[in-house]
């Protein structure tokens, strides 16, 4: 089940990137970003009203820098739109994913941002390398 949620996440991100890029062509990048974030906020508020899992007292104990993740969201939408516009959906997604995988592995490896630290794994490093080789090969398969 957990793996299926991760697969769904990847599918949703791919579709969102393409939709945002299409929207950008008609209304502009920053207006697209504003609309996307606004619709996202409304959707999140509806989800919160339905699920009711807010823990307001937990806000006191959380590292306050994490509350700025919405700024990262704005940056993500902007850079995905830019990358897909310039590179196309497949190439942009490949580069985004290899970067995301590498950064996520480093976060785990060093235990950054409160994540549980893991031991180095050659298998994971080789897996990232294989994907990187696949990206390079796909650049020449036109």
C-alpha positions in Angstrom: 0.0 0.0 0.0 2.8 2.4 0.9 4.5 1.8 -2.4 1.3 2.5 -4.3 1.0 5.9 -2.5 4.5 6.7 -3.6 3.6 5.7 -7.2 0.5 7.8 -7.1 2.6 10.7 -5.8 4.9 10.4 -8.8 2.0 10.2 -11.2 0.3 13.3 -9.7 3.6 15.2 -9.8 4.1 14.4 -13.5 0.6 15.4 -14.4 0.8 18.6 -12.3 4.0 19.6 -14.0 2.5 19.2 -17.5 -0.8 21.0 -16.5 1.1 23.8 -14.8 3.3 24.3 -17.9 0.2 24.3 -20.2 -1.5 26.8 -17.9 1.7 29.0 -18.0 1.4 29.3 -21.7 -1.9 31.1 -21.4 -1.6 33.1 -18.2 2.1 33.4 -17.3 4.4 31.6 -14.9 3.9 33.6 -11.7 0.1 33.9 -12.2 0.1 30.1 -12.7 2.1 29.7 -9.5 -0.4 31.9 -7.7 -3.4 30.0 -9.0 -1.9 26.6 -8.2 -0.9 27.6 -4.7 -4.3 29.2 -4.1 -6.2 26.1 -5.3 -3.8 24.0 -3.2 -4.5 26.1 -0.1 -8.3 25.7 -0.6 -7.9 22.0 -1.2 -5.8 21.6 1.9 -8.3 23.5 4.0 -11.1 21.3 2.8 -9.0 18.2 3.6 -8.2 19.6 7.1 -11.9 20.2 7.7 -12.7 16.7 6.8 -9.9 14.8 8.5 -9.5 17.2 11.5 -5.9 16.2 12.3 -4.6 19.6 13.3 -2.3 19.6 16.4 -1.9 23.3 17.2 0.1 22.6 20.3 2.6 20.7 18.2 3.5 24.0 16.5 5.3 25.0 19.7 7.7 22.1 19.4 8.4 22.0 15.7 11.6 23.6 14.2 10.2 26.9 12.9 12.3 26.7 9.7 10.0 23.8 8.6 7.1 26.3 8.5 8.7 27.9 5.5 8.2 24.8 3.3 5.5 26.6 1.5 8.2 28.9 0.0 9.8 25.7 -1.3 6.5 24.8 -2.9 6.5 28.1 -4.8 10.0 27.4 -5.9 9.2 23.9 -6.9 6.2 24.9 -9.1 8.2 27.7 -10.7 11.3 25.5 -11.5 9.2 22.6 -12.7 7.3 24.9 -15.1 10.6 26.4 -16.3 12.3 23.0 -16.8 9.4 21.4 -18.6 9.0 24.5 -20.9 12.7 24.3 -21.8 13.4 20.6 -21.8 10.1 18.9 -22.2 8.3 16.7 -19.7 10.4 13.5 -19.9 13.9 15.1 -19.8 12.9 17.6 -17.1 11.3 14.8 -15.0 14.4 12.6 -15.3 16.7 15.4 -14.2 14.3 16.4 -11.4 14.0 12.8 -10.1 17.8 12.0 -10.2 18.4 15.2 -8.2 15.6 14.4 -5.8 16.9 10.9 -5.3 20.4 12.0 -4.7 19.4 14.8 -2.3 17.0 12.5 -0.5 19.7 9.8 -0.1 22.2 12.5 1.3 19.5 13.7 3.7 19.1 10.1 5.0 22.8 9.4 4.9 23.7 12.4 7.1 20.5 12.5 9.1 19.8 16.1 8.1 16.5 17.8 9.1 15.8 15.3 11.8 15.6 12.3 9.6 16.9 9.0 10.9 20.5 8.5 9.8 21.2 5.5 7.6 24.5 3.7 6.8 26.0 4.1 3.4 24.8 1.5 0.9 26.7 0.7 -2.3 23.5 -0.8 -3.7 21.7 2.5 -3.3 24.7 4.5 -4.7 24.9 2.1 -7.7 21.2 2.4 -8.3 21.4 6.2 -8.5 24.4 5.8 -10.8 22.5 3.4 -13.1 19.6 5.9 -13.3 22.1 8.7 -14.1 23.6 6.6 -16.9 20.0 6.0 -18.2 19.4 9.7 -18.3 22.7 10.3 -20.2 21.8 7.5 -22.7 18.3 8.8 -23.2 19.7 12.2 -24.2 21.3 10.6 -27.2 18.4 8.4 -28.1 16.5 10.9 -30.3 
